[in-house]
Amino acid sequence: MTPPPSRGGPGAAGKKRPRSYAADKIRTAVLTQFGHVRKAAGALTPEQLAGPTRLGDWSVRELLAHISMALSAVDRALALPEPAKAEVAALDWPFVTAANAGDIAGRVRSLAEETPDVVALLDRTQERFAALLDAAPDARPLPMGAGAMSLADYLVTRTVELVVHTDDLNDAVPGLDVPFDRQALAACTRLLADALAVKAPGASTEVRVPPFAVVQCVEGPRHTRGTPPNVVETDPLTWIRLATGRTRWERAVDDASVRASGERADLSAVLPIMG
């Protein structure tokens, strides 16, 4: 993931109890969302592949190469010696991605240059990944820069990569309209909402992202019954764009894609989450 620069500082997952995800549904969601991207990529013209994206100087071709890396990272991790146990969880991941941004950007450019047929690259990646999932157990620890993570947890982070970059692809190619797998969109929304609760701990503000997530965050008086005094509500894609820096808080409020009420409902100081 290479989101735009964050205004907030790095987070730490601390003692937040991680949400539970159904591993079989996450596996299916990752494969389905990748399949949506693969199908869309096959319809792109050379001119569209060479076109710009909102990710700095990346072209659409480079964006698609990066999407392939979201799954090939599993292949690379499984090829390394197996750690003794998992040390970090999916909820730690949003706070450690920025450290790898420079290395990822370099590898993306190299991959795009080495494999000009990006559709064939996506095909190979999809085939290899499906075979790996058939052989690898959910609890298998994978070596990661921030510590070993179970395959099941790492696949949850892949939903974020795939959903966010599918949205980037749709933005780069007007009219493309790559669909979002519901389970992938739900997992992405929930992980980023939970990360907000870690970055801004508290219970004075309720953030609602129907139909997938509700979290409480921000220090201040805790409500005990009825409607909380500070409420933020938005749709999943707007939330994901806010959490990854694709959309600024002020813009989302101004265009009414975010509804915020209460003196502690301004989240601009803690967004984006990933940076």
PyMOL commands that set and color helices and strands:
alter all, ss='L'
color gray80, all
select helices_A, chain A and resi 23-41+46-49+60-79+90-95+98-114+118-135+151-172+182-199+236-243+249-254+268-270
alter helices_A, ss='H'
color red, helices_A
select strands_A, chain A and resi 141-142+149-150+205-209+213-217+230-234+258-261
alter strands_A, ss='S'
color yellow, strands_A
deselect
rebuild
show_as cartoon
